[in-house]
Each structure stands twice: as C-alpha cells, then as structure tokens.
Amino acid sequence: MRQLFASDIWSIVKVRHGSAVLLKPRTMDIVIPIFIGTLEVQAIMIAREGMKLPRPMTHDLFLNMISVVNLSIKRVEITEIKDDTFHARMVITGGEYSSEKPLILDSRPSDALAVASRKKCPIFVSASVIEQTGIPLDFFLDAMEIEEEQEDYRFKSLLDQLDEAVAEEEYEQAAEIRDLINKLKNEE
C-alpha cells in the first residue's frame, strides 16, 4: 500500500493560464500545485465559502445520490501522476462497503477536491506525488511577499503621479489616476 499524507487545501491561486489548487501536507513545508479549470475552481470555492445555491450543482447531486443509498465519502486521495496527469480516487463506505473493503471510484483531482470541500472529509496525497511535484512552501511565501511589495510600490508610485498631475494642473490625467487608485483600493 502507498504511503499517504493527510493534506489540506492551502490556497487557490490564479496563474497565467488558469488556476491551481495548492495542497499542503500537514506535516511538511511543501505545497503541491494541481492545475484545474475555471468551473472546477468555482465548484471548490463555493464549497469552501459555504455558499448555498438554490439548485444543486453536479457535486451536490453526486453527494445526494451517495447519501440516498446510505453510502458516505470516507476520504479522497491524490494517488499518482501518469503522463503528466494527476489521478485521484474517492474512498466510499456504507452498505456492503466497509472500511476494510471500500468502494473505490476513480476521479479527477478537481472533482475529488470539490467533493471533499463539501463533505469536509480528509484529503490524502501519496508520497510519490509529493516527491514528484512538491514545491517548498517558502517559494510561495516569498512570492506573496514580493507581490505585496510590488503592489505597495505601484500604489505609492500612483500617489506620486497624482500629486504631480495636480501640481501641474493636469486635472484629466489626475482624475484617471485617482480612478485607478480607487479601483486598486476596491480590489483590496
């Protein structure tokens, strides 16, 4: 049996070509990035934020069906990488399926994580996935600090430009800069 490590969704980040879920094994200072699509990010975020929608989404429907037949999701596992693709599975118990002989369903990692987010069930990552894709946590913390510093510099630079535009009585330019500053404040 593979060695599995309890993990949590540490963050979800937007990257150039989509988004990534960052999984962090609880006992390690490592992060595993799993790149997923926009709709999958939305499904995970809705669950993490505890939003209630008027109609069930696909993952809600799946969980409702599982519940109706007296089954439950025991855990989800990110098990391996084949041909640069992450593979996951859902471990299900109840009815004729016990902890010793569970029902194992193959799953995309994004679906498994969306289900885990809804059920608040454990997420496990295999040692081989961690070894192949783990990135030191410091990399992300350093990147976040650099991003904050760049935002601070950009904000200060805009304030300086605003002062200069007002001093030179360039009021249209000052208004544009003011609007940009307000937009940045609202994004924060």
ABEGO torsion letter per residue (X at the ends): XBBBBBBBBABBBBBAAEBBBBBBBAABBBBBBBBBBAAAAAAAAAAAAGBBBABBBAAAAAAAAAAAAGBBBABBBBABBBGGBBBBBBBBBEEABBAABBBBBBBBAAAAAAAAAAAGBBBBBBAAAAAAABBBAAAAAAAAAAAAAAAAAAAAAAAAAAAAAAAAGBAAAAAAAAAAAAAAAAAX
